[in-house]
Amino acid sequence: MREDTSTVDDTSVIVDRGQYADTKTPWDHASWRESALDWAGRELAARGLRATGRQRVRLRPWSVLVRIPVEADATTPTTIVWLKANPPAGAFEAPLTAALARWVPEHVLEPLAVDAERGWSLLPDGGALFRDVLDHGPAEQRAWEEPLRQYATMQRALIPYTKDLEQLGVPSARTTKLPQVFDRTVEFIRSVTSTASVDPASLRALRPRLLDWSQELADLGIPDSLDHSDLHDGQVFNPEPGRFVFFDWGDAAVSHPFCSFLVPAGRVAERYGSEALPRLRDAYLEPWTSNGLTTKELHRALALATRLGVIGRAVSWGRHFPGATEATRAAGARASAEWLLRLTSDEPPF
């Protein structure tokens, strides 16, 4: 995890609320802060580390993130660890992070500690953020090809663990169940429709289209796996040339793996133009070519999944801490609706 721009909140910590000035999170309660930081302190001490220096706290409706400088003693360099707390709907991220470190250790961060019941994770710094590497390097259209190839390889390795993932609490959005996930998301939007300025009826009219697409996608026979759902360049570390590490699983679901292509494809199109997408598509699909499908079938599956991937993005905007303000809920409903409305397009949404 990396540091965000922060603003001074008091003399002991620096707090960043971003554009969510009225965000309600557990950090606002002294007892919760004390409990979380005490837990982190005990886990650090068990590893021969202690907190030092000013902490930086990033508060959002969907997470609390604390940047903690640590050292072993006065003679060792200061390093950074991160305490992350998720709301109940995203608490699965803590045990998921620990499980991924066991199943696919070469592709993810290994947490220092997790509290699965409370949705807390203590994580090491992951090195160079891919976004920073892109910003400071040459404008290379092929930059995303290798991380997506490695990400797809990880997804294939996780196919045997889909039931285990669901038992950890990772939301189930399997390909055949995407219409039901869509229904629940529309209901969330309807529940705050007075402030969200969205007509749920216009969204329900999209259901026949997604029914056809999800059935066609399921019939192609690609097994469900882990969908990150928000795989942008700020969710990937590039600690050394050619190696990529994926993190921040709070929006994840067990779903069609190709749904993950939606977000990186959109970012690449914005940064380099749509002409970069065919090579990106081929890089992502390379690890899937041994599935027995033709190139045409794989391309069709990817096109369908990137359309349906908007459902996963829409769902994530309802995962707030309890007590979220009406303004926060309305903003989430508007964002959810904007994603779902992309289903009106006849082209892949990137």
N, C-alpha and C positions, 0 to 999 in steps of 0.2 A: 504494500500500500504506500501511497505517496502523499505528500503534504499539499493542502489547498491553501489559497490565499485566506488569511484569517484576520479578524478584527479583535481588538482588545476588549475583553469582557470584565476582567478584574485583574488583581495583581498576581494571582497564583496560576491562572490558566489563560490561554487565548482561545476564544470561542468564535467559531464561524457558523452563522446561521444562513448564509447565502441569501437567497431571495425569500426565505421562509422565516420572516421575523417573528411570526406568531406560532412557530412550530412548538407543539407539545410533545416532549419526549421524557423518558424517565430521568434524564440528566437534571431536570428541573427540581427533582426531589433529593434533598441532602442525604437521606438514608440510603437511597439507591446509589448515589454517587459513591458514598463511603463503602457500601458493600461491594460494588464493582471494582473499585480501585484497590480495596483490601484483597480481593480475590486475585487480581493481577499481581499485586505485590507479593503475595504468598507464592504464586506460581513462578515468578521471577526469582525469588529467593531460593526456591528449590532447585533452580538451575544456576545458582551462583551469580545472579544478577541483581542490581538494585536500580530503582528509578533515580534519575538525576536531571536537574534542569526543569525548565518550564514545559508543561504539557500543552498540547494544542488539541482542541475538541471541535469536531465537525458534526453539527446537528442537522438532520434532515427528518422529514416525517417518517422515513422508512429505515433509519439507522442512526446509531450513535457511534462515532469513530474517534478514538483517543490516540494521539501520537505521543508515545512515551520514550524519551531518551533514556538509555540504560548503559551501565558500565559494570564490569566485574569488580574493579577497584580503581583507585586514583591513577594507576599507571597504565590502564588499558584505554584504548580509544572508545569514545561514546558511539553506540549504535542505536538503532531505532527499532522498537516493537510497536505493534498496533493492537489496541483493544477494540473489538467490534461487538456491538449489541444490536440484535435484530428484534423487530416486533414479533408478536406471537405468530402471525401468518408467515413470517420469514425465519422463524427460529430454527428451522431445519438446516440452515446454512452451517451452523456450528458442527453438528454430527456429520453432515455431508462433507465438509472440509476435511475432517479427520478420516473419513472412509476413503475419500479420493486419494489421500496421501498413502493409504495402504494399497489401493488397487492400481493406481496409475501414478506412482510417485515421481516419475520423470517429467510429468506434465503440470504439476500443481505445487502450491506451497504446502509445506508440512507445518501444521500449527504447533506452537509451543504447548498450548493447553486449550481445551474446550470444556464448557459447561453446557451440555446438551439440553438440560432441563430449562435453563434460563436463556438459552440462545446467545451465549457469550463465546467469543473466540479470542485467543491471544496469538498473534501472528508475527512472524519475522518480516523484516523488510525484504522485498523481492528483487532489489537491484534496479537497473534502468527500466523505466516505464517505456513501453513501445511507442506511446504518443510522443515522448521526448526524443526518442531516437528518430522518429519520422520528422519532427520539427527541426532538428538540428542536422539532419543528413540531407543528401541530394534528393530531389523529387523523383523517386523511383517508383514507377507504376507497379512493379513486380514485388514491392516490399511485403504485401500481405499474402503472397502465395505460399511461402514456407510456413508461416504460423497457421494458416488455414489447413494446410496439409497435415501438420502435426495435430491440430485440433480434431480433424476428422479421424485420424489414427486413434486418438484417445477415445472418441465416441464409439468406434468399433470395438475397442477393448472393453467398454462398459456395457455392451449389450447384454452379457450374461447376468449383470447385476441390477436389472431394472426392478425386479421385485424387491430386492434389498434396498434400493433407493427409495421406493415408496414406503417401505417399512420405517425408514429413517424420517419420514414425514415430507419428503420431496413431493410437491403436488403432482397428481396424475393428470396429464393432459394427453393421453394416448391418441393416436391418429383417429381411431374410430370414435373417440369421445369428445373430439374438438367441438362438435355442435353443442353439446351440453355445457362445455366450458364457456362457449360463446353466450349461451342463455344466461348463465350466472353473471357474466360480465355485464350484459344488458340490464339485468335486474339491479346490479350495483349502480349503474348509471341512472336507471329509473328512480332509485331510492333518493337521489339528490337532484332530480331533474329540475326542480323549481329554481335551483341556483346554478345548475350546470348548463342551462339553455340548450339542451339537446332533446330531440324528439325520439324517444325509444322506438316508436313505430317505424321510423325510417331505418333503424338498425335491424329490427326484426324482419324487415323485408329482404334483408340480405341472406337470411338463413337458407333458402333453397339453393342458392349459389354455393355456399360453403358446404352444404350436405353433399352435393355432387362432387366437389373438389376433394373433400376428405375421403369419400368412398373410393374415388379413382386413385388417390394416393395410397390408401390402405391396400388396394388390390394389386399394386405394384410389388408388394411383399417385402419392403425394406423394414427391418425390425426397429421398434422404438428404442430410444436410448436417452441420454441426458442432453437436454437443450439448455444452453446457458441463457438464452433469450435476450441478452444485452451485450453481445460480444463486440464491443468497440475497442479502440486502441488505448483507452484508459483502463481496460480490464485485462491487459496482457503485459507481462514483464518480458524484457529481452536482456537477461543478465549477461549474456555473452553471445558473440556472433553465431547465428544459426540455431540458437536455443530459445524456446519460448515457453513461458509459464502462465497458466490461465488461473484467474482468481475472481473473487466477488460473485458468489453464486446465489445471492439473495433473490434473484428473479427466476431461478432455474425451475425446470419441470421435467418430468418423464414424458417425452413426446416424440414426434418424428424428428430424427436428428437433423434433417436438412432445414428445419425451421431456423436453425442457428445462422444460416447464411444470410438472412434478411438484413441484420444490422451491419455486419462488415461490408456487405455489398453496397448498402446505402452510403456508408462512410467513404468507400473507395470511389464511388461514382461522384460524390461531392468533391473529393480532393483531386482526382485525376481525370474525371470524365467517364462516361459510359463505355468508351472504347477499351477500358482496362478490364471490364467485367468478364469477357469470354475466357481470358487466361486465368482469372481468379476462379471462375466456375470450374475449369478443368483441373486446377490445383486442388480444390476442395474435393472434387469427385474422384481423384486418382486413387485414394485408399479404398473406395467403394467399388472399383471396377471388377473385383473378384466375386461380386454378389450374384453373378449370372445374368445381369441385366445388360441390354444393349446400350450403346451410347445414347441413342434416341430416348430410351426409357429413363435413363438416369437424368438426362436433361429435362424431360417432362416432370419427373419426380421433384427435381429441384425447383422448377418453375411453380409447381403446385404448392410446395412447402413454403416457399418464400411468400406466396400470397397468404397462406394460412398462418404463417409466423406472426402476423399482426395480432392474432388472438393472444399469444403469449405476452406480447408487449402491452396489450390493453389490460390484461389481468393484473400485471405488476403494479399498476397505479392505484390499486385498492388495498395494498399491503401497508397500512399505516399503523403507528402506535395507537393503542387505545386512547380515547379522548381527543382525537384529531379534531380540529376546528371545522366548522361548516365550510369555511373558505378553503381549507386544505382538501376536504372531501370533494368539494365542487371542482377544484382544479384537477384533482385526480380523475374525476368523472369526465371532464372535458378532454383530458389527454387520452383516456380510454376510448372515448367516442371517436376522436380523431384517428386513432389507429384502426378501429373497426371500419370506419368509412373508407379506408383504403381497399376494402373488399369490393368496392364498386368498380374498381379498375379491371380491365381485361388483360392488362400487362402486369408482369411481376413488379411489386412496389419498391423499386430502387432506381 
